[in-house]
Amino acid sequence: EVLVYAARFVPKDAVVWRAVLPLGLSLVLAICHDAFAALTSHVWLVHKFCLAVFKAAFHLMGTLWKLTTSKKSNPLRVREDTYVVEGEVELMLIVVGLCILLFLATTVASYAAFGALGWVLW
């Protein structure tokens, strides 16, 4: 009875909806949900990519900090050894560290934005 009432509002040229509507409203909602999930999957992918870049940047910052404080990890002996940093290497460490710090703000902003957007969408 409800399906007959709902079918009156479906245009006559909408053959697909006239075929699907007798199967139930849950099927129509499931198809709409799957289409929405497929159309917004890029938000999830960008969020995961920003998360990977965010983790890599923090790991690299930790490594650069150990190098600038003259410490080098020795995994074979499970300890940290001292390391002498020379002039050119120190300059390179400073330049790489500054580049990471400058791009870290945009990475955090995009990670937060796409994370919030993904939270709202899903």
N, C-alpha and C positions, 0 to 999 in steps of 0.2 A: 504494500500500500504506500509506504514512504518512497520506495523506488519509482513507482508510477508517478507520484507527485513530483519528485525531483527530475524525472525524465521530461516533464513538460517544459522545463526551463532550459534544457539543452537544445541548441539549434539543430535543425534537421540535417544540415550539412556536416555536422560533427559526428562522423561515422564512428570514429575511434571511441569517443566518450559514450556514445549510445551502446557500443559493444562492451565497454568496461563497466559502465554504471550498474548493470544487473549483477555483476560479480561482487559488488559491495563497495562501500565508501572507503574501507580500510585499504583496499588495493589501490585506489586512486591516491590516497594520502601516502602510501608507501612509494608509489611511482614519483610523486612530487618530492618526497623526502630524498630519494636516491638521486633525482635530477639536481636538487639543491646541493647535496653533498658533492656531486661530481663537478658542479660549476664553481664551488668554493674550495676545491682541493688545493688550489695554488696557494691559498692563505696558509694552510698547514705546511706545505712544502717550504715556503719562505720562512715560516717560523722555525722549522727544524734546521734550515740552513743557517739562520742567524744564531741559533743556539750553538751550533757546531763552531761557528766563527768566534762566538763569545768565549766558549771554553778554550779554544786554541789560543786566543789572545791572552787570556789569563795564565795559561800554562807557559806561554812564551815570555810573558812579563816576569813570572817567577824565575824562569831560567836566566833571563837577562839580569835580574837582581842578584842572583847567585854569582854570575860572572863578574858583575861590577863590584861586588864585595869580596872578590878574589877567592871564591869558594867553588870547587868543582866536585861533583858527586862521583864517588868511586863505587859502583855497584858490586864489583867483585869482592872488595874487602868490607863492604857495607859501612862506609864512612865518607866524610867530606875532606878532601885534600885542599891545601892552599894552592893558589894559581896566581902567577904574576901577570898582570894585565899591562901591555905595552901601549904606547901612545896611539898608534893607528887603530888598534883593536878597540881601545877605549872610546875613540871617536866614533867608530862604527857602532858600538854598543849604544852610545848616546843617541845617534841618529835613528837607529832601528827602534829603540825604546820610545823616542818621541813620536815616530810615525805610528806606532801601535797605540800610544796614548791618544793621539789626535783622532784616529779612526775608531777608538773604543767608544767614544761618546755616541757616534752615529750608529754603531752596532748595537749598543744598549737601547737607544731610542727605537730603532726598527724592531729589535727583539721584543721590547715592551709593547709597541703598537700592534704588531702582528699577533702577539700572545693575547692581548686584550680583545682584538678582533676575532681571533679563533675562539676565545672564551664566550664571546657574545653569539657567534654563529653556531657553536656546537653546544 
